[in-house]
Amino acid sequence: STLQPFATFLKGRGPRCGQVRDSQRSFLFQDDAEEIGSVALVPLGKKAQLGFVAIGSADADRFHPGMSIDFLARVGDLVAGALERY
């Protein structure tokens, strides 16, 4: 499937921050992929059942595995809640 490069993330339980594989970056950011240094992936709904949000930064250190993901998780919950209402 188109989302196969994200299979591990989609089975996870929360946001993921840091570097992504070239195939993931190309899928998400297409023509701008080369400009993306780091990424935050935020699932929408349990196991990303509603999809996910990808936020890219040109700064390779902006999003990293050691950062707090509480805010990103809350944003994901709010967006998922809004989508479920429609």
C-alpha positions as CSV (number, residue, x, y, z in Angstrom):
1,S,0.0,0.0,0.0
2,T,1.0,3.6,-0.3
3,L,1.5,3.9,3.4
4,Q,3.7,0.8,3.7
5,P,6.8,3.0,4.6
6,F,4.9,4.2,7.7
7,A,3.8,0.7,8.9
8,T,5.9,0.8,12.1
9,F,4.8,4.3,13.0
10,L,1.1,3.5,12.3
11,K,1.3,0.6,14.7
12,G,2.8,2.8,17.4
13,R,1.1,4.7,20.2
14,G,2.1,8.3,19.7
15,P,4.0,11.0,18.0
16,R,7.4,10.3,16.6
17,C,10.1,12.9,16.1
18,G,13.4,12.9,14.3
19,Q,14.8,11.8,11.0
20,V,12.7,9.8,8.5
21,R,13.7,7.5,5.6
22,D,14.1,9.1,2.2
23,S,11.0,7.2,0.9
24,Q,8.9,8.6,3.8
25,R,10.3,12.2,3.3
26,S,9.6,12.0,-0.5
27,F,6.1,10.8,0.0
28,L,5.2,13.4,2.6
29,F,6.9,16.5,1.2
30,Q,7.3,15.6,-2.5
31,D,9.1,18.5,-4.4
32,D,10.2,20.0,-1.1
33,A,11.6,16.8,0.4
34,E,15.3,17.8,0.0
35,E,14.7,20.8,2.2
36,I,13.4,18.8,5.2
37,G,15.9,18.0,7.9
38,S,13.6,16.6,10.6
39,V,10.0,15.6,11.0
40,A,7.3,15.2,13.6
41,L,4.7,12.6,12.8
42,V,1.5,12.9,14.9
43,P,-1.2,10.1,14.7
44,L,-4.8,11.1,14.6
45,G,-6.9,8.6,16.6
46,K,-5.9,5.3,18.1
47,K,-3.2,3.7,15.9
48,A,-3.7,6.6,13.5
49,Q,-7.1,5.3,12.3
50,L,-8.0,8.8,11.0
51,G,-4.5,9.4,9.5
52,F,-1.6,11.5,10.7
53,V,-0.1,14.9,10.5
54,A,3.5,15.4,9.3
55,I,5.3,18.6,10.3
56,G,8.7,19.2,8.6
57,S,11.5,21.5,9.5
58,A,14.6,22.5,7.4
59,D,16.5,22.3,10.8
60,A,17.8,18.7,11.2
61,D,17.8,19.2,15.0
62,R,14.3,20.8,15.3
63,F,12.5,17.5,15.9
64,H,14.4,14.8,17.6
65,P,13.6,11.6,19.6
66,G,14.5,13.1,22.9
67,M,12.1,16.0,22.8
68,S,8.8,16.1,24.8
69,I,5.9,14.9,22.7
70,D,3.1,16.0,25.1
71,F,2.1,19.0,23.1
72,L,2.1,17.1,19.8
73,A,0.0,14.3,21.4
74,R,-2.5,16.9,22.6
75,V,-2.7,18.5,19.1
76,G,-3.3,15.1,17.6
77,D,-6.1,14.4,20.1
78,L,-7.7,17.7,19.4
79,V,-7.6,17.3,15.6
80,A,-8.8,13.7,15.8
81,G,-11.7,14.9,18.0
82,A,-12.7,17.6,15.5
83,L,-12.5,15.1,12.6
84,E,-14.7,12.6,14.4
85,R,-17.4,15.2,14.8
86,Y,-17.8,15.5,11.0
